[in-house]
Amino acid sequence: MKQVSIIVPVYNVEKYLRKCIDNIINQTYKNLEIILVNDGSTDESGKICDEYATKDDRIQVIHKANGGLSSARNAGLDICVGDYITCVDSDDYLNLSYVEKSMNLCEEFNADISIMRFLRVNDDTNEDFEIVEENKTYIFSPEEAIKESLYQKLFACNAWSKLYKRETIKDIRYPFGCLSEDLAVCHLILSNANKVVFSTEIGYYYRLRPSSITTKSFTDNHMDALGFALDIEDYCKKHYPKLQNAAKCRTFNVATHLLFTLPDTNKDDKKYYNKKYYNKITKEIKRTRFSVICNKDSRVREKAAAALSYCGTGILKKAWNSRFAVKNHAYESR
Protein backbone atom coordinates (compact mmCIF):
# COMPACT_ATOMS: atom_id res chain seq x y z
CA MET A 1 0.00 0.00 0.00
CA LYS A 2 1.46 3.34 -1.05
CA GLN A 3 1.98 6.02 1.55
CA VAL A 4 0.17 9.36 1.44
CA SER A 5 1.65 12.43 3.13
CA ILE A 6 -0.89 14.90 4.49
CA ILE A 7 0.52 18.37 5.18
CA VAL A 8 -1.44 20.58 7.57
CA PRO A 9 -0.25 24.17 8.19
CA VAL A 10 -1.46 25.28 11.63
CA TYR A 11 -1.81 28.82 12.91
CA ASN A 12 -4.14 29.91 15.74
CA VAL A 13 -6.97 27.52 14.93
CA GLU A 14 -7.57 25.90 18.31
CA LYS A 15 -11.33 26.14 17.74
CA TYR A 16 -11.23 23.99 14.61
CA LEU A 17 -8.04 21.94 14.83
CA ARG A 18 -9.38 18.86 16.60
CA LYS A 19 -12.10 18.42 13.99
CA CYS A 20 -9.49 18.68 11.24
CA ILE A 21 -7.06 16.19 12.80
CA ASP A 22 -9.80 13.74 13.81
CA ASN A 23 -11.00 13.54 10.22
CA ILE A 24 -7.45 12.84 9.08
CA ILE A 25 -6.50 10.14 11.59
CA ASN A 26 -9.84 8.39 11.03
CA GLN A 27 -9.45 8.17 7.26
CA THR A 28 -10.39 4.80 5.79
CA TYR A 29 -6.99 4.81 4.09
CA LYS A 30 -4.51 4.06 6.86
CA ASN A 31 -1.00 4.31 5.39
CA LEU A 32 -0.58 7.99 6.15
CA GLU A 33 2.24 10.32 7.08
CA ILE A 34 0.60 13.26 8.86
CA ILE A 35 2.70 16.40 9.15
CA LEU A 36 1.33 19.16 11.37
CA VAL A 37 3.28 22.38 10.90
CA ASN A 38 2.70 24.72 13.81
CA ASP A 39 3.54 28.08 12.27
CA GLY A 40 4.21 30.07 15.43
CA SER A 41 0.70 29.81 16.88
CA THR A 42 0.05 31.96 19.95
CA ASP A 43 -3.01 30.01 21.11
CA GLU A 44 -3.26 26.34 22.15
CA SER A 45 -2.83 24.99 18.59
CA GLY A 46 0.76 23.85 19.15
CA LYS A 47 -0.18 21.94 22.30
CA ILE A 48 -3.06 20.27 20.50
CA CYS A 49 -0.67 19.12 17.75
CA ASP A 50 1.70 17.63 20.33
CA GLU A 51 -1.19 15.96 22.13
CA TYR A 52 -2.28 14.15 18.96
CA ALA A 53 1.31 13.16 18.14
CA THR A 54 1.49 11.22 21.42
CA LYS A 55 -1.64 9.29 20.44
CA ASP A 56 -0.84 8.46 16.80
CA ASP A 57 2.65 7.54 15.65
CA ARG A 58 1.80 8.54 12.07
CA ILE A 59 1.84 12.18 13.20
CA GLN A 60 4.93 14.33 13.33
CA VAL A 61 4.86 17.95 14.43
CA ILE A 62 7.04 20.80 13.23
CA HIS A 63 7.17 23.87 15.46
CA LYS A 64 8.52 26.91 13.64
CA ALA A 65 8.49 30.69 13.82
CA ASN A 66 5.57 32.30 12.04
CA GLY A 67 6.28 32.60 8.33
CA GLY A 68 2.87 32.34 6.72
CA LEU A 69 0.97 29.66 4.86
CA SER A 70 3.56 29.24 2.09
CA SER A 71 6.37 28.79 4.58
CA ALA A 72 4.39 26.20 6.54
CA ARG A 73 3.43 24.18 3.47
CA ASN A 74 7.00 24.29 2.20
CA ALA A 75 8.29 23.04 5.56
CA GLY A 76 6.03 20.02 5.20
CA LEU A 77 7.02 19.44 1.58
CA ASP A 78 10.69 19.53 2.51
CA ILE A 79 10.44 16.55 4.90
CA CYS A 80 7.52 14.44 3.63
CA VAL A 81 8.35 11.01 2.21
CA GLY A 82 4.97 9.77 0.93
CA ASP A 83 4.38 8.47 -2.58
CA TYR A 84 1.47 10.91 -2.81
CA ILE A 85 0.93 14.28 -1.16
CA THR A 86 -2.18 16.25 -0.21
CA CYS A 87 -2.65 19.50 1.69
CA VAL A 88 -5.34 20.30 4.25
CA ASP A 89 -5.92 23.71 5.81
CA SER A 90 -6.27 23.35 9.57
CA ASP A 91 -9.69 24.96 9.84
CA ASP A 92 -11.09 22.67 7.14
CA TYR A 93 -11.84 18.96 7.26
CA LEU A 94 -12.13 15.90 5.05
CA ASN A 95 -14.68 13.32 4.09
CA LEU A 96 -13.53 10.23 5.98
CA SER A 97 -12.93 8.37 2.71
CA TYR A 98 -11.25 11.31 0.93
CA VAL A 99 -7.77 9.76 0.73
CA GLU A 100 -9.00 6.30 -0.22
CA LYS A 101 -11.24 7.62 -2.98
CA SER A 102 -8.53 9.99 -4.23
CA MET A 103 -6.05 7.12 -4.42
CA ASN A 104 -8.59 4.91 -6.17
CA LEU A 105 -9.13 7.63 -8.78
CA CYS A 106 -5.41 7.85 -9.47
CA GLU A 107 -5.04 4.09 -9.76
CA GLU A 108 -8.20 3.43 -11.78
CA PHE A 109 -7.44 6.10 -14.37
CA ASN A 110 -3.64 5.95 -14.19
CA ALA A 111 -3.58 9.62 -13.21
CA ASP A 112 -0.87 11.53 -11.39
CA ILE A 113 -3.27 14.00 -9.78
CA SER A 114 -6.80 13.43 -8.51
CA ILE A 115 -9.16 16.23 -7.52
CA MET A 116 -12.37 15.97 -5.55
CA ARG A 117 -15.09 18.56 -5.29
CA PHE A 118 -15.15 20.75 -2.20
CA LEU A 119 -18.08 22.15 -0.26
CA ARG A 120 -18.07 25.54 1.49
CA VAL A 121 -19.39 25.43 5.04
CA ASN A 122 -20.12 28.40 7.27
CA ASP A 123 -18.15 29.22 10.39
CA ASP A 124 -19.27 27.41 13.56
CA THR A 125 -20.64 24.54 11.50
CA ASN A 126 -19.01 21.42 12.86
CA GLU A 127 -20.90 18.61 11.26
CA ASP A 128 -20.57 16.43 8.20
CA PHE A 129 -22.68 17.05 5.13
CA GLU A 130 -24.13 14.56 2.73
CA ILE A 131 -25.28 15.56 -0.74
CA VAL A 132 -26.92 12.79 -2.70
CA GLU A 133 -26.41 13.20 -6.42
CA GLU A 134 -24.89 11.38 -9.34
CA ASN A 135 -21.10 11.40 -9.20
CA LYS A 136 -19.30 12.16 -12.43
CA THR A 137 -15.65 11.73 -13.34
CA TYR A 138 -13.66 13.80 -15.82
CA ILE A 139 -10.24 13.01 -17.29
CA PHE A 140 -7.89 15.80 -18.38
CA SER A 141 -4.55 16.11 -20.06
CA PRO A 142 -2.19 18.60 -18.37
CA GLU A 143 -3.18 21.32 -20.82
CA GLU A 144 -6.88 20.62 -20.33
CA ALA A 145 -6.46 20.62 -16.54
CA ILE A 146 -4.70 23.99 -16.60
CA LYS A 147 -7.45 25.34 -18.83
CA GLU A 148 -10.09 24.13 -16.37
CA SER A 149 -8.26 25.68 -13.42
CA LEU A 150 -8.18 29.02 -15.23
CA TYR A 151 -11.88 29.05 -16.12
CA GLN A 152 -12.77 27.56 -12.71
CA LYS A 153 -15.90 25.76 -13.85
CA LEU A 154 -15.11 22.44 -12.14
CA PHE A 155 -12.09 23.25 -10.00
CA ALA A 156 -9.68 26.11 -9.37
CA CYS A 157 -6.06 26.59 -8.35
CA ASN A 158 -6.36 25.85 -4.62
CA ALA A 159 -3.72 23.51 -3.17
CA TRP A 160 -6.22 21.53 -1.09
CA SER A 161 -8.77 18.96 -2.35
CA LYS A 162 -6.06 17.60 -4.66
CA LEU A 163 -3.93 14.49 -4.30
CA TYR A 164 -0.56 14.77 -6.04
CA LYS A 165 1.82 12.04 -7.07
CA ARG A 166 5.13 13.07 -5.53
CA GLU A 167 6.85 13.48 -8.90
CA THR A 168 4.43 16.20 -10.00
CA ILE A 169 5.56 18.55 -7.25
CA LYS A 170 9.30 17.85 -7.51
CA ASP A 171 11.12 20.94 -6.24
CA ILE A 172 8.18 23.33 -6.74
CA ARG A 173 7.57 25.43 -3.64
CA TYR A 174 5.07 28.13 -2.70
CA PRO A 175 6.35 31.74 -2.86
CA PHE A 176 7.27 33.01 0.57
CA GLY A 177 5.33 35.82 2.22
CA CYS A 178 2.62 36.07 -0.44
CA LEU A 179 -1.14 35.76 -0.62
CA SER A 180 -2.68 33.75 -3.45
CA GLU A 181 0.32 31.43 -3.35
CA ASP A 182 -1.73 28.59 -4.87
CA LEU A 183 -2.22 30.65 -8.01
CA ALA A 184 1.55 30.91 -8.39
CA VAL A 185 2.22 27.17 -8.61
CA CYS A 186 -0.93 25.25 -9.54
CA HIS A 187 -0.34 25.40 -13.30
CA LEU A 188 3.26 24.28 -12.80
CA ILE A 189 2.21 21.19 -10.87
CA LEU A 190 -0.59 20.32 -13.28
CA SER A 191 1.83 20.56 -16.19
CA ASN A 192 3.96 17.83 -14.59
CA ALA A 193 1.13 15.29 -14.58
CA ASN A 194 0.56 12.74 -17.29
CA LYS A 195 -3.17 12.80 -16.57
CA VAL A 196 -5.52 14.55 -14.12
CA VAL A 197 -8.82 13.11 -12.88
CA PHE A 198 -11.64 15.08 -11.27
CA SER A 199 -14.61 13.69 -9.35
CA THR A 200 -17.77 15.63 -8.54
CA GLU A 201 -18.07 13.67 -5.30
CA ILE A 202 -17.45 15.90 -2.27
CA GLY A 203 -14.22 15.06 -0.49
CA TYR A 204 -13.20 18.31 1.17
CA TYR A 205 -15.03 20.77 3.41
CA TYR A 206 -13.80 24.36 3.15
CA ARG A 207 -14.72 26.42 6.17
CA LEU A 208 -15.62 30.08 5.72
CA ARG A 209 -14.72 32.21 8.70
CA PRO A 210 -14.40 35.98 9.15
CA SER A 211 -10.87 35.86 10.54
CA SER A 212 -9.38 33.88 7.65
CA ILE A 213 -6.85 35.49 5.34
CA THR A 214 -9.24 35.80 2.42
CA THR A 215 -11.83 37.74 4.39
CA LYS A 216 -9.46 40.32 5.87
CA SER A 217 -9.43 43.86 4.53
CA PHE A 218 -7.30 44.82 1.55
CA THR A 219 -3.55 44.86 2.10
CA ASP A 220 -0.52 45.29 -0.12
CA ASN A 221 -0.17 41.51 -0.39
CA HIS A 222 -3.49 41.19 -2.17
CA MET A 223 -1.76 42.55 -5.26
CA ASP A 224 0.36 39.38 -5.36
CA ALA A 225 -2.55 37.70 -7.12
CA LEU A 226 -2.39 40.07 -10.07
CA GLY A 227 1.32 39.47 -10.50
CA PHE A 228 0.81 35.71 -10.43
CA ALA A 229 -2.01 35.97 -12.99
CA LEU A 230 0.27 37.90 -15.34
CA ASP A 231 2.96 35.27 -14.83
CA ILE A 232 0.44 32.62 -15.91
CA GLU A 233 -0.25 34.60 -19.09
CA ASP A 234 3.46 34.60 -19.88
CA TYR A 235 3.72 30.89 -19.07
CA CYS A 236 0.81 29.96 -21.33
CA LYS A 237 2.14 32.14 -24.14
CA LYS A 238 5.39 30.17 -24.00
CA HIS A 239 4.17 26.63 -23.23
CA TYR A 240 0.44 26.48 -24.07
CA PRO A 241 -0.40 29.10 -26.75
CA LYS A 242 -3.96 27.83 -27.05
CA LEU A 243 -4.59 28.80 -23.41
CA GLN A 244 -3.77 32.49 -23.78
CA ASN A 245 -7.44 33.50 -23.75
CA ALA A 246 -8.06 31.32 -20.70
CA ALA A 247 -5.15 33.02 -18.94
CA LYS A 248 -6.55 36.46 -19.82
CA CYS A 249 -9.89 35.40 -18.38
CA ARG A 250 -8.13 34.46 -15.14
CA THR A 251 -6.35 37.82 -15.04
CA PHE A 252 -9.70 39.55 -15.51
CA ASN A 253 -11.19 37.47 -12.71
CA VAL A 254 -8.36 38.37 -10.35
CA ALA A 255 -8.47 42.05 -11.26
CA THR A 256 -12.22 42.36 -10.72
CA HIS A 257 -12.02 40.64 -7.35
CA LEU A 258 -9.22 43.00 -6.35
CA LEU A 259 -11.37 45.92 -7.43
CA PHE A 260 -14.23 44.70 -5.24
CA THR A 261 -11.84 44.30 -2.30
CA LEU A 262 -10.12 47.67 -2.71
CA PRO A 263 -11.36 50.17 -0.09
CA ASP A 264 -13.70 52.83 -1.44
CA THR A 265 -13.13 55.84 0.77
CA ASN A 266 -12.44 59.57 0.59
CA LYS A 267 -10.31 59.73 3.69
CA ASP A 268 -7.11 61.68 3.10
CA ASP A 269 -4.84 58.91 4.28
CA LYS A 270 -6.42 56.51 1.80
CA LYS A 271 -6.36 58.58 -1.38
CA TYR A 272 -2.87 57.53 -2.47
CA TYR A 273 -3.51 53.96 -1.31
CA ASN A 274 -6.53 53.64 -3.57
CA LYS A 275 -4.98 55.37 -6.57
CA LYS A 276 -1.77 53.39 -6.33
CA TYR A 277 -3.53 50.09 -6.90
CA TYR A 278 -6.68 51.27 -8.64
CA ASN A 279 -4.72 52.23 -11.76
CA LYS A 280 -2.97 48.86 -11.94
CA ILE A 281 -6.19 46.94 -11.40
CA THR A 282 -8.30 48.87 -13.90
CA LYS A 283 -5.51 48.69 -16.50
CA GLU A 284 -5.79 44.89 -16.49
CA ILE A 285 -9.59 44.97 -16.51
CA LYS A 286 -9.56 47.17 -19.59
CA ARG A 287 -6.87 45.09 -21.29
CA THR A 288 -8.62 41.73 -20.85
CA ARG A 289 -12.36 42.50 -20.85
CA PHE A 290 -12.94 42.33 -24.60
CA SER A 291 -11.24 38.95 -24.75
CA VAL A 292 -13.48 37.72 -21.93
CA ILE A 293 -16.65 38.87 -23.68
CA CYS A 294 -15.65 37.22 -26.97
CA ASN A 295 -14.47 34.00 -25.36
CA LYS A 296 -17.11 31.26 -25.62
CA ASP A 297 -15.54 29.41 -22.67
CA SER A 298 -15.74 32.33 -20.21
CA ARG A 299 -18.22 31.94 -17.38
CA VAL A 300 -21.39 33.99 -17.58
CA ARG A 301 -20.49 36.04 -14.52
CA GLU A 302 -17.12 37.02 -16.03
CA LYS A 303 -18.84 38.06 -19.25
CA ALA A 304 -21.37 40.10 -17.27
CA ALA A 305 -18.64 41.82 -15.28
CA ALA A 306 -16.65 42.54 -18.44
CA ALA A 307 -19.68 44.13 -20.07
CA LEU A 308 -20.50 46.17 -16.96
CA SER A 309 -16.92 47.43 -16.76
CA TYR A 310 -17.51 49.53 -19.87
CA CYS A 311 -20.00 51.55 -17.81
CA GLY A 312 -17.30 52.41 -15.28
CA THR A 313 -15.85 50.70 -12.24
CA GLY A 314 -18.28 52.42 -9.87
CA ILE A 315 -21.29 50.93 -11.63
CA LEU A 316 -19.53 47.59 -11.89
CA LYS A 317 -18.94 47.46 -8.13
CA LYS A 318 -22.50 48.49 -7.29
CA ALA A 319 -24.10 46.06 -9.70
CA TRP A 320 -21.85 43.20 -8.71
CA ASN A 321 -22.31 43.67 -4.99
CA SER A 322 -26.06 43.98 -5.27
CA ARG A 323 -26.87 41.25 -7.75
CA PHE A 324 -23.96 39.03 -8.64
CA ALA A 325 -22.13 39.27 -5.28
CA VAL A 326 -18.96 37.29 -5.78
CA LYS A 327 -17.84 36.15 -2.37
CA ASN A 328 -15.25 33.68 -1.10
CA HIS A 329 -12.56 34.81 -3.51
CA ALA A 330 -11.45 31.87 -5.60
CA TYR A 331 -8.14 33.46 -6.56
CA GLU A 332 -6.92 33.58 -2.98
CA SER A 333 -5.89 30.91 -0.55
CA ARG A 334 -6.04 31.40 3.15
BELPE-V664547 format. One record per run of one state. SS is the DSSP state (@ for helix, = for strand, . for the rest). FROM is the first residue (numbers start at 0). LEN is the number of residues. Records with the same first field share a line. If there is no record, write none. Layout:
# BELPE-V664547
SS = FROM-LEN + FROM-LEN
This chain:
# BELPE-V664547
. = 0-3 + 10-6 + 25-6 + 39-5 + 55-3 + 64-4 + 79-4 + 87-5 + 94-3 + 108-4 + 122-14 + 140-1 + 151-10 + 169-11 + 191-4 + 208-4 + 215-4 + 239-1 + 261-6 + 294-5 + 309-3 + 324-10
= = 3-7 + 31-8 + 58-6 + 83-4 + 92-2 + 112-10 + 136-4 + 161-4 + 195-13
@ = 16-9 + 44-11 + 68-11 + 97-11 + 141-10 + 165-4 + 180-11 + 212-3 + 219-20 + 240-21 + 267-27 + 299-10 + 312-12
